[in-house]
Amino acid sequence: MHEAGARRPLKSRGTAWARALSRDLLKAGLRPNQVSVLSLVFAAAAAGFLIGPEPPAWWHWLAAATGIQLRLLCNLMDGMLAVEGGLKTPNGELYNEFPDRLADMLILAALGLADGTMASERLGWLCAGGAVMTAAVRLHGAALTGVHDFRGPMAKPHRMALSTVACLLQTVLLLTGAPAMPLTWLLGTMLACIALTLVRRLRGLSRTLHARQP
């Protein structure tokens, strides 16, 4: 649990490479809100590589994995530019949250569509909706209690890690001449863990509200 307005706890934020990159971005004149929008551009590119061709070739899956990771890198850098770089803006929280929600929906829905089966398409859209709901519960909880609940087991970093692994596995399979694997099991697992995340966050919020009752 973290105070409202606090950032997601990330070990990578304290690494030397992250600090060096944020300094380079500062020197280049980039602003946090610009980087937040850029994260959405990378997410849209990843989705485009997944749903453009039918079926995706190995390099489409690899490009999608790269786009997902670049989206996460932007998510890291926008906060570092805002806080460590001293470039906070009045509408920074808006830019921090709204592109993230769109990016989640683009990537997860596209992952389901790329599989080409009706089951995966539906699971992809359900995962996309579930991702938005986990953020909605976190933000509503912060509005009620003043703290953000980032607990998983399927918070944003976990969803994107699983999506990246799926894309890389497809890349390796297609490069070796094997058929692409069905993603139904992976998306089903993600959806189940998203549901568990929602339950944990809602229960935690309920306990906090009860504990604060006079």
CORLINZI-V455439 format. One record per helix or strand of 3 or more residues. SS is the DSSP state (H for helix, E for strand). FROM is the first residue (numbers start at 1). LEN is the number of residues. If there is no record, write none. Layout:
# CORLINZI-V455439
ss/from/len
SS/FROM/LEN
SS/FROM/LEN
This chain:
# CORLINZI-V455439
ss/from/len
H/11/4
H/16/13
H/32/20
H/58/26
H/92/24
H/118/28
H/156/20
H/184/28
